Every structure is written in structure tokens, then in C-alpha cells.
Amino acid sequence: MEDLVIFMIVAFVLSVMLTKFIIKKMINVKYGIDLHKEEKIKVAEMGGLAPLITNIAILPFFNPYVLVVVMLSGIIGIIDDIAKLSPKEKLISLGMAAIPVGILLNMDIFHLFLLIVGVSITSNLTNMLAGFNGLEIGVGIISLIFLGLCLLIVGDVGGFQLVMVFVASYLGLFVFNKYPAKVFPGDVGTLPIGAFLATVAIWKGIILPFLIIMIPYILDASLKFYSAGVTRREEHKPTVLKNGKLYVEGGYLSLPRIILKKKPMKECEIVFVIWGISIFCGVLSLITTKILY
């Protein structure tokens, strides 16, 4: 465990340094507008390059095979951030990204099929629950931590260590993505989270706890699909800011928006609520793991 702590510190520090560099380089090249602020300020994008590069450097010490799906989903994220893939193109390409890692991990045909579907869908889910400072990376980190704890409960220390190093790389990005955000993760930051979650869960055989962890994502995607169909994330219109609080005035539904319909909140408050829901589902996953595994 001492080695794990050292690797986590290295991953965190490297990610922080890379994120600072990316903010400096991207602020006038690749940036977005923070729509949930009174002053519509520029925010650097593609901050997810930092944990991606960090994982390329660190994950081979734990499992080089899992790194393959992280790298491929990250590359797809880079392409999507620059060229904007359609939902269909993203689903297919992410599914294909799962094939090499499934083969490298010696999965049978059934589990390889599960992996292809799981990576394709889960990556898109972790990309969709977004739009507020610290939301997607915060929920991603929470989900990863609980998946790691589920592995620890079943006695898979190696799996736990793999997940926690991945978490550390995203904590470095989170420092600058939390409210008020200085950088947005981009799809290069969100897609690998889902790809990693699905790969580890299917590979390690803890699919039910994984599905429980994913409940906030599933609810969010279901609400969006029910109300708006399959659309790009960019087409999901923002909420309205009035007197420092976010209001929903018509439009599509999502997990944050359905909460804001009931009670307008500040941006940081709605993020805390979603984090709370994610933590609750994470605790349920631990209970399920303890009982069934």
C-alpha cells in the first residue's frame, strides 16, 4: 500500500502540472464560455488531456492492457472535441475501442460482447451528465472510488490499486475543474472515465455493483432521451441564471434540470446534490457487494 500512495501522489502532482500547462496553452486556442456565470468568461477546454497523459505514464505499472481502452477512448474524445462526432459515430468508435482490451484480457465471446456494449454506452453516459463546474469529473471520481472499494471488499487489492491511481490522475484535473472552473475536461476527459469503469467492472465480475453506481448516469440519460431523443451534448440548452440561481424554463429534462425545476439553486449547490445522489448509490453498491460477493 505504501507503493500505491507514492504512485497516487506522483499521478496527482503530474496531473496538476499538466492541467496548469493545458490551461495556459488552451485559453486562447480551445476554450468555451461558462454560461452559468453572470459574466460569460472564457474557460480553457480539453483539460482531460492531463489525466490521459498521466495515465499513459502511470497505468503500465499496474495493468498495461486496461491502458489500451483508456488511450483509445481518449483519442476518440480528442477527435470529438475538435471535429464533433455524431452520437452514432461515437457509439460505434467507442465499441470498437473495447475490442483490443477484451482480447488482451483473454475474455470469452460473451464477456467481450458485454465489454463492447458496456464501454460504448458507459462512456457516453459519463459524457452526458455534465454542464456544471465540477459535475462530470466529481461524479466520475465518486463512481471510481466506490468501484475501487467494491473491489477491495471482494479481496481484489490489485484492482483497487489500479482504480485508485486512475482516481488520482483525475483529482489533479478536479482541482481546476471544481467551482469556479478554470478548465473544462472536454470529451477527452469524460469518455475515458466510462470506458475505464465498464472495463474494470466487466473484467473483475462486479457488474451488479457497477450498475448501481451508474444509476445517476442512467437516470440522467433516460430523462434526456425521453424528453429530447438522441442529441449531441452541445444541443442540450443551459439553464437560466437569475440572481445567482439557476432556473429551468422549458426544454429537455435531465437529472440536474428536474431537480432545478423543483428548487432553483446556485451552480455549486446543484452539483453538491448530484454528488450526494452519486454517493448514496455508491453506498448501495458497497452493501450489495458485501451481501452478494
C-alpha positions in Angstrom: 0.0 0.0 0.0 3.0 2.3 0.5 3.8 2.0 -3.1 0.2 2.8 -4.0 0.4 6.1 -2.0 3.6 7.0 -3.8 2.1 6.3 -7.2 -1.1 8.2 -6.4 0.9 11.3 -5.2 3.0 11.2 -8.4 -0.1 10.8 -10.6 -1.8 13.7 -8.8 1.1 16.1 -9.0 1.8 15.2 -12.6 -1.9 15.8 -13.5 -1.9 19.1 -11.6 1.2 20.3 -13.5 -0.2 19.2 -16.9 -3.5 20.8 -16.2 -1.8 24.1 -15.4 0.1 23.8 -18.7 -3.1 23.0 -20.7 -5.0 26.0 -19.2 -2.2 28.3 -20.2 -2.0 26.9 -23.8 -5.7 26.4 -24.4 -7.2 29.6 -23.0 -6.9 31.4 -26.3 -6.9 28.4 -28.6 -9.6 26.0 -27.5 -12.0 27.4 -25.0 -15.6 27.5 -24.0 -17.9 30.1 -22.4 -19.1 29.5 -18.9 -22.8 30.0 -19.4 -23.7 29.7 -15.7 -21.9 32.8 -14.6 -23.1 36.4 -14.6 -20.0 37.3 -16.6 -19.7 34.9 -19.5 -16.0 34.2 -19.1 -13.7 32.1 -21.3 -12.6 28.8 -19.8 -9.9 26.6 -21.3 -11.1 23.3 -22.7 -9.7 19.8 -23.2 -8.3 19.6 -19.6 -8.9 15.9 -19.8 -5.6 15.7 -21.7 -3.9 15.9 -18.3 -5.3 12.7 -16.7 -5.0 11.0 -20.1 -1.2 11.7 -20.4 -0.8 10.9 -16.7 -2.4 7.5 -17.1 -0.3 6.8 -20.1 2.7 7.3 -17.9 1.5 5.6 -14.7 -1.0 2.8 -15.6 1.5 0.5 -17.3 3.0 -0.1 -13.8 -0.4 -1.6 -12.8 -2.0 -3.0 -15.9 -0.9 -2.0 -19.4 -3.9 -3.8 -21.0 -6.5 -1.5 -19.4 -4.5 1.5 -20.6 -5.4 0.5 -24.1 -9.1 1.3 -23.7 -8.2 4.5 -21.8 -6.0 5.6 -24.6 -8.4 4.8 -27.4 -11.4 6.4 -25.7 -9.2 9.4 -25.0 -8.2 9.7 -28.7 -11.9 9.4 -29.7 -12.5 12.2 -27.2 -9.8 14.4 -28.7 -11.4 13.9 -32.2 -14.8 14.6 -30.8 -13.6 17.8 -29.1 -12.0 19.0 -32.3 -14.3 17.7 -35.1 -17.6 16.8 -33.3 -18.5 13.2 -33.9 -22.2 12.3 -34.3 -23.8 10.2 -31.5 -23.8 7.2 -33.8 -20.1 7.7 -34.7 -19.2 8.0 -31.1 -21.1 4.8 -30.1 -19.5 2.7 -32.8 -16.0 4.0 -32.3 -16.1 3.5 -28.6 -17.4 0.0 -29.0 -14.6 -0.8 -31.4 -12.1 0.6 -28.8 -13.2 -2.1 -26.4 -12.2 -5.0 -28.7 -8.4 -4.9 -28.2 -8.5 -4.7 -24.4 -11.1 -7.6 -24.3 -8.7 -9.7 -26.4 -5.7 -8.7 -24.3 -7.6 -9.6 -21.1 -8.5 -13.0 -22.6 -12.2 -12.5 -22.3 -14.6 -15.1 -23.8 -17.0 -14.1 -26.6 -19.8 -13.3 -24.1 -17.8 -11.0 -21.9 -16.2 -9.4 -25.0 -19.7 -8.6 -26.3 -20.6 -7.2 -22.8 -17.4 -5.1 -22.9 -18.1 -3.7 -26.4 -21.6 -2.7 -25.3 -20.6 -1.6 -21.9 -17.7 0.7 -23.0 -19.8 2.2 -25.8 -22.8 3.0 -23.6 -21.0 3.9 -20.3 -18.5 6.2 -22.0 -21.4 8.2 -23.5 -23.2 8.2 -20.1 -20.2 9.7 -18.3 -20.0 12.3 -21.1 -23.7 13.3 -20.8 -24.1 14.0 -17.1 -22.3 17.3 -17.4 -22.7 21.1 -17.8 -21.9 22.5 -14.4 -18.5 23.2 -12.8 -17.1 20.0 -11.3 -20.1 17.9 -12.0 -18.8 15.3 -14.5 -15.4 15.0 -13.0 -16.7 15.0 -9.4 -19.3 12.3 -10.1 -16.7 10.3 -12.1 -14.3 10.4 -9.2 -17.0 9.3 -6.8 -18.1 6.5 -9.0 -14.5 5.3 -9.4 -13.8 5.4 -5.7 -16.8 3.2 -4.9 -15.9 0.8 -7.7 -12.5 0.5 -6.1 -14.0 -0.1 -2.7 -16.2 -2.8 -4.1 -13.0 -4.5 -5.4 -11.4 -4.1 -2.0 -14.4 -5.8 -0.4 -14.1 -8.8 -2.6 -10.4 -9.0 -1.9 -9.0 -7.7 -5.2 -6.3 -5.5 -3.9 -4.6 -5.2 -7.3 -7.9 -4.0 -8.9 -8.3 -1.5 -6.1 -4.8 -0.1 -6.6 -5.4 0.2 -10.4 -8.6 2.2 -9.8 -7.1 4.5 -7.2 -4.2 5.5 -9.4 -6.7 6.4 -12.1 -8.7 8.4 -9.5 -5.5 10.3 -8.5 -5.0 11.4 -12.1 -8.5 12.9 -12.2 -8.1 14.6 -8.8 -5.4 16.7 -10.4 -7.8 17.9 -13.0 -10.6 18.3 -10.5 -8.6 20.9 -8.6 -9.1 23.3 -11.6 -12.5 22.0 -12.8 -14.4 22.4 -9.5 -16.4 25.6 -9.0 -15.4 28.1 -10.2 -13.9 26.2 -13.0 -10.6 27.3 -14.7 -10.8 24.4 -17.2 -13.4 22.2 -18.8 -12.5 18.5 -19.2 -13.8 18.0 -22.7 -14.8 14.6 -24.1 -11.1 13.6 -23.8 -11.7 13.8 -20.1 -15.2 12.3 -19.8 -15.1 9.4 -22.2 -12.2 7.5 -20.6 -14.0 7.5 -17.2 -16.8 5.5 -18.6 -14.5 3.2 -20.6 -12.4 2.5 -17.6 -15.4 1.9 -15.3 -17.0 -0.6 -17.7 -13.8 -2.4 -18.5 -12.8 -2.9 -14.8 -16.3 -3.9 -13.8 -16.8 -6.5 -16.5 -13.2 -7.8 -16.3 -13.5 -8.2 -12.5 -17.0 -9.6 -12.5 -18.7 -6.9 -10.3 -21.3 -5.9 -12.8 -24.3 -5.5 -10.4 -22.5 -3.1 -8.1 -21.2 -1.3 -11.2 -24.8 -0.9 -12.5 -25.9 0.5 -9.1 -23.0 3.0 -9.2 -24.2 4.1 -12.6 -27.8 4.9 -11.6 -27.3 8.7 -11.6 -25.9 8.5 -15.1 -28.7 6.1 -16.3 -31.4 8.4 -14.8 -29.9 11.4 -16.5 -29.6 9.8 -19.9 -33.1 8.3 -19.6 -34.6 11.7 -18.9 -32.8 13.3 -21.8 -33.7 10.5 -24.2 -37.4 10.6 -23.1 -37.6 14.4 -23.5 -35.3 15.2 -26.4 -34.2 12.0 -28.1 -30.7 11.3 -29.2 -28.8 14.6 -29.5 -25.3 16.0 -29.1 -24.5 17.2 -25.7 -23.9 20.7 -27.2 -27.6 20.8 -28.2 -28.6 20.5 -24.5 -29.5 24.1 -23.8 -28.3 25.6 -20.5 -30.5 26.7 -17.6 -31.2 30.3 -17.0 -29.2 32.3 -14.4 -31.2 34.8 -12.3 -29.9 36.5 -9.2 -27.2 33.9 -8.8 -29.5 30.9 -9.0 -30.2 28.5 -11.9 -33.8 28.2 -13.2 -35.3 25.8 -15.7 -37.7 27.3 -18.3 -39.0 24.6 -20.5 -36.7 22.5 -22.7 -35.4 19.0 -22.3 -35.2 17.1 -19.0 -32.1 15.8 -17.2 -31.2 14.8 -13.7 -30.0 18.3 -12.7 -32.8 20.1 -14.6 -35.6 18.0 -13.0 -34.1 19.0 -9.5 -33.8 22.6 -10.5 -37.5 22.6 -11.7 -38.5 21.8 -8.1 -36.0 24.2 -6.5 -33.7 26.7 -8.2 -30.2 26.6 -6.8 -26.8 28.1 -7.2 -24.5 26.2 -9.5 -22.3 24.7 -6.7 -25.5 23.6 -4.8 -26.9 21.6 -7.7 -23.5 20.0 -8.1 -23.4 19.0 -4.4 -26.9 17.5 -4.7 -25.9 15.3 -7.7 -22.7 14.3 -5.8 -24.9 13.3 -2.9 -27.0 11.1 -5.1 -23.9 9.5 -6.5 -22.5 8.9 -3.1 -25.8 7.3 -2.0 -25.7 4.9 -5.0 -22.1 4.2 -4.2 -23.0 3.2 -0.6 -25.8 0.9 -2.0 -23.2 -0.7 -4.3 -20.9 -1.4 -1.3 -23.8 -3.0 0.6 -24.7 -5.1 -2.4 -21.1 -6.2 -2.8 -20.9 -7.2 0.8 -24.1 -9.2 0.7 -23.7 -11.0 -2.7 -20.0 -11.4 -3.3 
